[in-house]
Amino acid sequence: MTEEIVLSAWIMWGLSGIIVTVFVLPFVAKKIERDLEIFLFVMGLLAVTISQLWSKHLVYEALVEPIKISVAVLVAGLLFRCIRDRIRSMINRYL
């Protein structure tokens, strides 16, 4: 039997407040715009806490997924570094 999560009105209001905050504050506050990653991280933590969905699996995925993304960015950066001279010469040829 699967466990169903019944969202109470308080949880819905809390999550709705987070969505509005995420959509509005980066446009209103320069400090939040500058530190957007930290702001979104805190809002994510708050959303998981409000919805009571903390689990070992969630923490594991939150630790593992950034590693995969970082490796992909590193590989793409190294690949671009290897071919940037060719790209530069192709651009200069068309300009």
Long-range contacts (C-beta under 8 A, 24 or more apart in sequence): 5-51, 5-52, 5-53, 7-51, 11-50, 11-51, 11-52, 14-50, 15-47, 15-50, 15-51, 18-43, 18-46, 18-47, 18-50
